[in-house]
Amino acid sequence: MASVVSYVLPPLIAYLAIRKFVESKVKEECELFQ
């Protein structure tokens, strides 16, 4: 079980971090263009 978690967790964390980063960037862009 632990091996599955260690295999799945890093990509999941990376995906969430990238998504959060992209969302903050998009929010900044939207504020700039208003």
Phi, psi and omega in degrees: 000316182298324181295323179296316180297315181293337179277324186270328190295312183303312178298323180296315178297317180298317179299314181295319180296316179296318181297317178298317179298314181296317180298319179293322177296314181298320179298317178298315180300316181298320179293325180294321187275353179280000000 
